[in-house]
């Protein structure tokens, strides 16, 4: 029997090991084969059941997206720098990979147009920042 809820288990195990809000957003998005398919997390489903696991993954995806969208762009830029370092790639490549995804693939199911537009504008701003010659490059 599970000692924690599926949501708490997800935060305490899987998401705890993923560094950065943008990396976590991609991780949760990657737990679906397509934007129309359900979430799939073998370990979480094994402990809590498919339905509880899927529900926890969607709730956490929504919660995390809300946090990202409420984060000032300066903090997101710092997140880009941390995430790219963890991934072993440049901030430019990290943002390029993030922006090359279909925007709807980064959103939880049944997200509204305003949320999609907001995320799109955030990614556009990060893309502009990474291309700007006046933005300081991260210190190594």
N, C-alpha and C positions, 0 to 999 in steps of 0.2 A: 504494500500500500504506500502511496506517495505521502511524504511528510510535508510537502509544500504544494501550493497551487501550481498549475502548469505555467502560469505567467511568472510566478516567483522563481520557479525552477529554470525557466528560460533565461531570465535576467541573471540568476546566480551562476549559471553554467555556460551555456553557449555564448550569450552576449557579453558576459564578463571578459571573455578571452578575445573579443573583437575590439580593436582600438579605434576610437573616433566615431562621431555620430554619422558621418557620411559613409564610412565603412560598414557600420551597423545597418544603415539604411539599405545599402547594396546587398549585404548578407541576407537580410529578411526578404528582399525582393527576389534574390536568387533561390529562395526556398519554394518557389513556384516554377513549374515548367514554362508557363506562359501567364500573361496577366489574367486569363480566364480560368486558370486551373487552381485547385486548392493548394494550400501550403503543405509541405511534406517535410517532416523532421522525424526520422526514424526513432531516435532515442526518446524524444519527448512523447511521441505517440505510444511507444512501448510502455512507458511508465504511467502516462495519464489517459491513454486512449486517443484514437484519431480525432474525434470531435473536439475534445478539450484541448488537444495540442493545436489543432487548426484555429480554434477560437482564440487561444492565447497568442499565437503567432500573428493573427490579424490585428488583435488589440494592441500588441506591442508595436507592430508596424505603424499603426495609426498614431500611437503615442509618440513614437520616435520621430515620425514625419512632422508632427505638430511642434516638437522641440526644435527640429532643424529649421522649420519655417519661421519660428519665433526668435531664432538666434541672429544677432546682428552680423552683418556681412564680414566685419573685421574678425569676429570670433570664428566664423566659418572659414575664412582665409587661413587662420591659424590651424583649424581642423584639417584643411587640405594639406598643409605642410606636414602635420603629424601623420596623417593617413598615408601620404606619399612616402614618407620616410619608412613607416612600418611595412609598406608594400615593396620597398626597395626600388621605387621609380621616382622620376622627377614630379614636382607639382604640376607641371604642364601636361605630362602624360596622364597623371591621375585624373585631372579635370577633363582632358580630352576623352578618356575612357568613360567617365561618368556622363559627359554630354553626348557621347555617341550612342548611348542607350536610348531606346524608345522611351520617352518620358513616362508613358503609362505603365511601363514595366517597373518603375521605381515606386509606384503608388499602390496602396492597398486596394482591394476590390471595391468597386462602386464609389470611387472618389469622385467628387464633383469637379466641374470645369474650373471653378475658382481655385481650388487646391492645385489642380494641374497647371494652371496659368502661373500661380505663385511659385511653384517649384521650378517651372521653366524660367521664370525671371531670375530666380536665385542662381540657377545654373548658368544663365547668360552673364550675370554679374561676375560670377567666379571665373568664367571663361575670359571675360574682358580683363579682369585683374591679372590673371596668369599671363596674358599677352602684353600687359602694360610694361613698357620699359622703365617706368618710374616706381614700380612696386619692388620693394627690397626682396632679394632672394633669401631663402632660409639659410640660417647659419648652420654649418655642420660641425 
